[in-house]
Amino acid sequence: MDQFKGQPRLPKFVVPKRYDIRLKPDLVAHRFAGSVAVNLDIVAATSFIVLNAAELDVSNDAVSFTNQDSSKVIKPSRVELFENDEILVLEFPEELPIGFGVLSIRFEGILNDRMKGFYRSTYEHNGEKKTMAVTQFEPADARRCFPCWDEPACKATFKITLDVPSELVALSNMPIVEEITDGDLKTVSYQESPIMSTYLVAVVVGLFDYVEDHTSDGVKVRVYCQVGKANQGKFALDVAVKTLELYKGYFATPYSLPKLDMIAIPDFAAGAMENYGLVTYRETALLYDDQHSAAANKQRVATVVAHELAHQWFGNLVTMEWWTHLWLNEGFATWVSYLATDSCFPEWKIWSQFLHESTEGLKLDGLAESHPIEVEINHACEIDEIFDAISYRKGASVIRMLQSYLGAECFQRSLASYIKRHACSNAKTEDLWAALEEGSGEPVNKLMTSWTKQKGYPVVSVKINDQKLEFNQSQFLSSGAQGEGHWIVPITLCFGSYDVHKSFLLQSKSETHDVKDFLGSTHKGLNCWIKLNVDQAGFYRVKYDELLAARLRYAVEKQLLSASDRFGILDDSFALCMACQESLTSLINLMGSYREEVDYTVLSNLITISLKVQRIAADAVPDLLEYFKQFFINLFQYSAERLGWEPKPGESHVDAMLRGEILTALAMFGHDLTLDEASKRFQAFLENRNTPLLPPDIRKAAYVAVMQRASKSNRSGYESLLKVYKEADLSQEKTRILGSLASSRDPDLILEALNFMLSSEVTFLQIFYKSECTYIHY
């Protein structure tokens, strides 16, 4: 048996074809019993069967193998569970005949409280604490619920049966075909699933309400939530129906199951999980309350729903062959979720907000300790390490860069071909590149290998020398150190106008281009602004010489550039400054050019950068801190006066989000007028939780302002916020408060707030809300 220990993958001499699973959860004792019958194809001579199992009790007499041809039943001579390797090894007294057979196993397990495998979650119903049973199998935790071949390439069909208390709702991937009640228990049987990977199997048992709708081709879509919260599921339901219709057209393949359920789980470690036909979410990512949710919450629900439904094609129908190709699942779903959200809500200008995704990817990938998009995974225990901004955000960004390079129509057509070719199967990164190369005629594999197989990204330096443009690429590292990477970089640039637009591939470390090559001999030359990486479609940074940088500052101030380009110039300048490749003075001068900025995404990034510079100033030059704060207050005064405190009739979604962020920033900078107004509105809110004086979009600003003036000797604001927290029923409201409690200037009160966050009154779900905003799965 020892030959199977420490191996990265399961042996290949047995192939699972079909699982018949029966589970009986005990919600009082927090245990479950189960059985599984697996139809196998023995493809090579062996006296062993090796599959995955973890934290399950399996006895020798609970296992048997039945040969399909002879009906002979063979009992194993030895059954061993190796917990370190999470494998169950079955040794048989004779060689198993090649061909088909059925492996039957009975087992027992614990409904754990670790939010993975088959676990328990708690909720309240009519004031009474209740328990629900939930599964979370990605990446490799199906083995904690039933013995299985827990690898994405080991696809099979699944027939599931549940024995549950008769008053509860029991859900799985497929529709119910039969429900038989016998006293306090009922047996629920589901349709057999199409072929899929084990990590996509799902079961949920508890008390739920739901809202329902249908797509044009009859797919039943439901949103399940705690009893009494059904109305909060209506927005996600509407988004889901529209998104399924969109993806059916975009992928040129219909959704492959007869139903789609989406369910909000109170205790959930991820943001959401794309289980085939039964998508699980934490409450903040699925539920939207018209009265108490902010515009940012609404947008969050839309993008997460779009992300998870993208996986129904890109991940579930076509699945990565192994976790090395995880980025293909997550990077693509992140990118296409913006495509879907933009289609549903074009007024949100969501593509400019995609730049937040790119920035987070650039930030992590600028570290010397980063990793390539595509990481060789040698063991299941390593998988969690790559659920990060590289897989999700850099992955999405390089896909966007490739789509921009190939063109939207060619990209979509090639994707549809890829989906059709690999449906109900597995694929690797190279399979996608092959489909895109075939559809475009471009050297996609050569181009993209430099972005997926090595870590990091380049900074492209550009300067004018006579009538020539000199380009140099080098690896950008946030430490300021020199890196050794080398990329094929799709360069786009425009000259004084978006009508004068050129592109080329920068393949060497340095290249010089005569302006005539770009603009022709009749053009007036290089006396205009030049912007590289047009609309920030590329995953790289740009460093301009002083002359070009000065011209771009002027172009920013005069609003001659797109919002995406204004964002990129600022973000690159800040990154270069932090890497000591540009002076703080030049960054501050550039920031001053954004005083009359109106775009949400640009201003949001300007706020983030301002708060970071303030923190650096507090450490480096504390005597100048008040000057920095006043500079930043003046920087945002124009937007604050334009937006005011009151929502305006018919105002845009992004202005509603921006108001809250601007006012929160002014509160953080200690702006007295903002702090005074926020305090008045907070007092009105304490007297009446439905007051129009403090709508959800500006509550965070008010909470931060209250904490700015709270201290150990002046605790009233802090105590009031704790009271609001304890009375709040909406998870989004609780997270707003938790995100504000440490905004005090008194270190002792901050310590008290942090200790409160570690108390039993704050759940894992709420503490890790910020992680949810960064990565959907981990």
C-alpha positions, 0 to 999 in steps of 0.5 A, spaced: 500 500 500 505 504 501 507 505 493 500 510 493 503 514 499 505 521 497 503 521 490 501 527 486 495 524 483 491 518 483 493 512 479 489 511 472 488 504 472 481 505 474 476 510 471 469 512 475 463 513 470 457 513 475 456 515 482 450 513 486 450 517 492 445 516 498 446 521 504 443 522 511 445 528 515 443 528 522 442 536 524 442 534 531 448 530 532 452 533 527 454 527 523 452 524 517 451 516 514 452 515 507 453 510 501 456 510 494 456 505 489 461 507 483 460 504 476 468 503 474 471 501 468 478 497 470 482 499 464 489 495 467 490 489 471 490 491 478 489 488 485 488 495 488 483 500 488 485 507 490 481 513 491 480 519 495 477 520 502 478 524 508 475 524 515 470 519 513 469 512 517 470 506 513 470 499 515 473 493 512 466 490 511 463 496 508 466 495 502 465 490 496 466 490 488 462 486 484 464 484 477 459 486 472 460 480 467 460 475 472 456 478 478 462 476 482 462 479 489 469 481 491 471 483 498 477 487 500 482 483 504 485 490 507 482 497 507 486 503 509 485 510 510 491 514 509 489 521 512 495 525 510 494 523 503 487 523 503 486 517 500 483 510 501 486 504 499 483 498 498 487 491 497 483 485 494 485 478 495 485 477 487 486 481 481 480 485 479 478 483 472 479 488 466 472 491 464 466 494 468 464 493 475 461 496 481 464 499 487 460 499 494 462 503 500 458 505 506 461 510 510 460 515 516 462 522 517 462 529 521 458 535 519 464 539 521 464 547 522 470 548 518 466 550 512 468 545 507 466 538 505 459 537 508 458 542 514 453 545 518 451 552 518 447 556 523 441 561 522 435 563 526 427 561 525 422 564 529 427 566 534 430 559 535 437 557 532 437 552 527 442 548 523 442 547 516 447 542 512 451 545 506 457 542 501 463 546 499 467 541 495 472 546 491 477 545 490 478 538 493 473 537 499 468 532 496 472 527 499 470 529 506 463 527 504 463 521 500 469 516 497 471 519 490 476 520 485 476 527 487 480 530 481 477 535 476 479 530 470 475 524 473 468 526 470 462 522 471 455 522 472 451 523 479 445 520 482 443 523 489 438 521 494 437 524 501 434 522 507 432 528 511 427 531 516 420 532 512 419 539 514 426 541 511 428 543 504 433 539 500 436 541 494 442 538 489 444 539 483 438 536 479 431 537 479 427 532 484 424 526 481 421 523 487 419 525 494 417 520 499 415 522 506 415 517 512 413 520 518 418 525 520 423 523 515 423 524 507 427 521 502 428 525 496 431 523 489 434 527 484 435 526 476 441 523 474 446 529 473 450 530 466 457 528 466 461 533 471 467 533 476 466 531 483 468 538 486 461 541 483 457 536 486 452 540 491 447 538 497 443 543 501 438 542 507 435 547 511 429 551 511 428 556 506 424 561 502 425 562 494 423 567 488 422 564 481 422 565 474 424 562 467 428 563 461 425 564 454 427 556 453 424 554 460 430 553 465 427 554 472 431 559 476 430 560 483 433 564 489 433 561 495 434 564 502 432 564 509 425 565 511 422 572 510 428 574 506 425 572 499 424 579 496 432 580 497 433 575 492 429 578 486 435 583 484 439 577 483 434 573 480 433 578 475 440 578 473 441 571 473 435 570 468 438 575 463 445 573 464 443 565 462 440 568 456 446 572 454 451 567 455 447 562 451 448 567 445 455 569 447 458 561 447 453 559 442 451 553 447 445 553 451 445 552 459 445 544 459 441 543 466 433 544 466 434 548 472 438 553 476 438 554 483 442 560 487 442 560 495 444 564 500 448 561 506 449 564 513 456 561 514 460 561 507 468 561 507 468 563 499 464 569 496 460 564 492 461 557 489 459 555 482 456 548 483 453 545 477 445 547 477 446 549 485 450 555 486 452 557 493 453 564 495 454 568 502 448 572 503 452 579 501 454 576 494 446 574 493 441 578 497 440 586 495 435 590 500 432 596 496 432 600 503 438 598 506 443 596 501 448 601 498 449 601 490 456 598 491 452 592 494 447 592 488 453 592 483 457 586 487 451 582 487 450 583 479 458 581 478 458 575 482 452 572 479 455 573 472 461 570 475 458 564 477 454 563 471 459 564 467 462 558 470 456 553 468 460 553 461 467 555 462 469 550 468 462 546 469 461 544 461 468 545 460 473 543 466 480 544 467 484 538 466 488 539 473 488 545 478 495 547 474 489 550 469 485 554 475 486 561 472 483 559 466 476 558 470 477 564 474 480 569 470 475 567 464 469 568 469 472 574 472 473 577 465 466 575 462 462 577 468 464 584 466 461 583 459 455 580 462 454 586 467 455 591 462 450 588 457 445 588 463 447 595 466 450 599 461 449 605 465 454 603 470 460 603 466 463 597 469 468 596 464 472 602 467 471 599 473 475 593 471 481 597 472 480 595 479 481 588 477 487 590 473 490 594 479 490 589 484 493 584 479 499 588 478 500 590 485 501 583 487 504 581 481 509 586 482 512 583 488 518 578 487 514 573 491 509 573 486 508 566 481 506 565 474 498 565 472 499 558 471 502 554 477 504 547 477 500 543 482 503 537 485 499 535 490 491 537 492 494 541 499 497 546 494 491 548 491 489 553 495 495 557 495 493 559 488 486 562 489 489 569 489 489 575 485 494 572 480 489 567 478 483 571 478 485 578 476 491 578 472 488 572 469 482 576 467 487 582 465 491 578 460 484 575 457 482 582 456 489 584 453 488 578 448 481 580 446 483 587 445 489 584 441 485 579 437 478 583 436 472 582 440 468 578 434 474 574 433 475 572 440 468 570 441 467 566 435 473 562 437 471 561 444 464 558 442 468 553 438 473 552 444 466 550 448 463 546 443 470 542 442 471 541 449 464 540 452 463 535 457 470 534 457 477 537 460 481 542 457 488 545 458 490 552 457 494 550 450 487 548 448 484 555 448 490 558 445 489 553 439 482 555 438 484 562 438 490 561 434 486 557 429 480 563 429 485 569 428 491 566 425 495 570 430 501 566 434 497 566 440 500 561 444 507 564 443 504 571 445 501 568 451 506 563 453 510 569 456 504 572 460 502 565 463 508 561 464 513 567 468 511 571 473 511 579 473 510 584 468 514 589 464 514 597 465 515 600 458 519 606 458 518 611 452 522 617 451 523 622 445 529 622 441 529 627 435 524 624 431 524 617 434 520 614 439 525 609 444 521 603 447 525 599 453 521 594 457 524 591 463 520 587 469 517 592 474 518 590 481 515 594 487 521 594 491 525 598 485 529 592 484 531 589 477 527 583 474 529 579 469 523 577 465 522 579 458 515 579 454 512 580 448 508 586 449 502 588 445 503 596 445 498 601 443 499 608 442 495 614 440 498 621 438 494 627 440 487 624 439 484 617 439 483 618 431 491 617 431 492 610 433 497 605 432 499 598 435 505 593 434 508 588 438 514 589 442 518 583 442 525 585 444 528 589 450 528 595 446 526 598 440 526 605 436 521 607 431 521 613 427 515 617 427 514 616 420 513 609 421 507 610 425 504 617 422 507 618 415 511 623 412 506 628 412 504 628 420 506 634 424 511 630 428 511 629 436 509 636 439 503 633 442 501 628 448 502 621 447 499 615 451 501 608 451 497 602 453 490 605 450 484 605 455 489 600 459 487 594 455 495 591 456 497 588 463 503 593 463 506 599 466 508 605 462 514 610 464 514 616 460 520 621 460 519 628 463 517 632 456 511 626 455 509 626 462 508 634 462 504 633 456 500 628 459 499 632 465 496 637 461 491 632 457 489 630 464 487 637 466 484 639 460 480 632 460 483 630 453 483 623 455 478 617 456 477 615 463 481 609 463 487 613 460 486 618 466 486 612 471 492 609 468 496 615 468 495 616 475 496 608 477 502 608 473 505 614 476 503 612 483 506 605 482 513 608 480 513 613 485 512 607 490 518 603 487 522 609 487 523 610 480 519 617 480 519 622 485 513 624 490 513 631 488 512 629 481 506 624 483 503 630 487 503 635 481 500 629 477 494 628 483 493 636 482 491 635 475 485 631 477 481 637 482 475 637 477 475 629 475 468 627 475 469 619 473 467 614 479 473 609 477 478 615 477 476 618 483 476 612 487 483 610 485 485 617 487 482 616 494 486 610 495 492 613 493 491 619 497 490 615 503 496 611 502 500 617 501 497 620 507 499 613 511 506 614 508 507 621 510 504 620 517 510 615 518 516 619 514 514 626 515 509 627 521 510 635 521 507 635 514 501 631 515 496 636 516 499 639 510 498 633 506 491 632 509 489 639 507 492 638 500 487 632 499 481 635 502 482 641 497 483 635 491 476 632 493 472 639 494 470 639 487 467 633 487 464 633 494 460 640 492 458 637 486 455 631 489 453 633 496 450 629 501 443 628 498 441 623 492 439 627 486 433 625 482 435 620 476 442 621 478 447 615 476 449 609 479 456 611 479 455 618 482 451 614 488 457 610 489 462 616 489 458 620 494 459 615 499 467 614 497 468 622 497 465 623 504 468 617 507 475 620 504 473 627 507 472 624 514 478 620 514 482 626 512 478 629 518 474 635 514 471 638 520 465 640 516 464 633 513 465 630 521 459 635 523 454 634 518 455 626 518 454 626 526 448 630 525 445 625 520 447 619 524 443 622 530 437 622 526 439 615 524 439 613 531 432 616 532 429 613 526 433 607 522 429 609 516 430 616 516 432 619 509 437 623 512 442 617 512 441 612 506 445 606 505 450 609 500 453 614 505 452 610 512 459 608 511 461 615 511 457 617 517 460 611 521 467 613 519 466 620 521 463 618 528 469 613 530 474 619 528 471 623 534 470 617 538 475 615 544 476 611 550 473 618 554 468 619 549 465 613 547 458 614 545 459 614 538 462 607 539 457 604 543 451 607 538 455 603 533 455 597 536 448 597 538 446 598 531 451 592 529 447 588 534 440 590 532 442 589 524 439 583 520 442 585 514 449 582 513 451 588 508 450 593 514 454 589 519 460 589 514 459 597 513 460 597 521 465 593 522 469 596 516 468 603 520 470 601 528 477 602 527 477 609 524 478 612 531 484 616 532 485 613 539 489 607 539 486 604 546 479 604 542 482 601 536 484 595 540 478 595 543 474 595 537 479 589 534 478 585 540 470 586 539 471 583 532 475 577 534 469 576 539 463 571 538 459 576 536 462 577 529 462 571 525 468 569 520 463 571 514 463 578 516 471 578 518 473 576 511 468 580 507 474 584 505 477 578 502 471 576 499 471 583 495 478 581 493 477 573 491 471 570 490 473 563 492 478 564 498 
